[in-house]
Amino acid sequence: MRVPLGGVGWDALSLVDAVDDRPLIERRAVLRGGFYEMQARTVIERLPVTAGVSQQWGVSPYRGCAHACRGCGARGGHRRLGLDAGRDFDTRIVVRPNVAERLRAELPRWEGESLAVGAGGDCYQEAEATYRLMPGVVRALGEAGVPFTVYTKSPLVLRDAPLLARAGARVAVSIAFVDERIRRAVEPGAVGAQARLELVSALVEAGVECRVLMAPVLPLLSDAADQLAATVRRIAAAGAGAVEPVVLRLPAGTRSWYLEWLGQAHPGLVARYEELYDAAGLPSPEYERRITGQIEQLCRVYGMACGAGEPVGRRRGGGEQLALV
């Protein structure tokens, strides 16, 4: 029904007052080929302490990750886009097509430390085969002389091995355990541990500095002494130069998704996890010291370095930081 002539009709009101309640990403991105393309305004971003990597700043060509790792600490970022940190993170991948262009614009003002590439989602996941954003990112960082580490689980990184070697990049391949039963449960979209160990060997042979991010070590699931020993032994055999251990983090977003799975698969462990983790999602310092200490001792036995180590590449002094708009 309409109001009398001279008033405002219901049709007009619906146009004036209509609110677009779609998720932010659906209002600002272009959906193409199953991926959300979203132009980035800035790409060098501060990483939360719960990211589990040694760098404080990073660059992520993709947000979300098809590897679907239940304990991924980047899950909470999807909430800021109006998506959920569970299934959406695994299946609704956000692509930043202009990442290399923006990086070249920001790097002349960047006077910070080493950068992490891929902390918001594996930078060599399936989407990279389509978009090929990483060659531009690697070239930009290499030409600027900024030290950086690429974090990945994907053999696709071998495509860019010559470019990574020339840029002086460090590649950290994530191998937290070698038990395939655990991998199928908590990393269902990623390749198995054996494929990643072979990836480490191939990168080393190609002249790329390669280490293993032993992350995340899962409390009460992959932290037994024999499990840690088997993992470190096979990493050493693959030729990795160092191991960087990280115990599982459970920040907002990750915590609910991981504990939901844990309650279904291992209900008897939920109470222990609640005791082990603080409100920020960090594990007990005593527990973390014990686990990293065990791994450090194993690394000494097998002749590998343990820990983050010094950043590679040409360092530039600290200074004013980029505003993240």
Secondary structure, DSSP 4 states (H G I P E B T S, - for coil): --PPTTS--HHHHHHHH----S-HHHHHSEEETTEEE---S---EEPPGGG-SS-SEEE-SEES-TT--TT-TTGGGGGGGTS-SSHHHHH--EE-TTHHHHHHHHGGG-----EEESTTS-TTSHHHHHH--HHHHHHHHHHHT--EEEEE--GGGGGGHHHHHHHT-EEEEE-----HHHHHHH-TTSPPHHHHHHHHHHHHHTT-EEEEEEEEE-TTTT-SHHHHHHHHHHHHHHT-SEEEEEE----TTHHHHHHHHHHHH-GGGHHHHHHHB-TTSPBPHHHHHHHHHHHHHHHHHTT-EES--PPPS------PPPP--
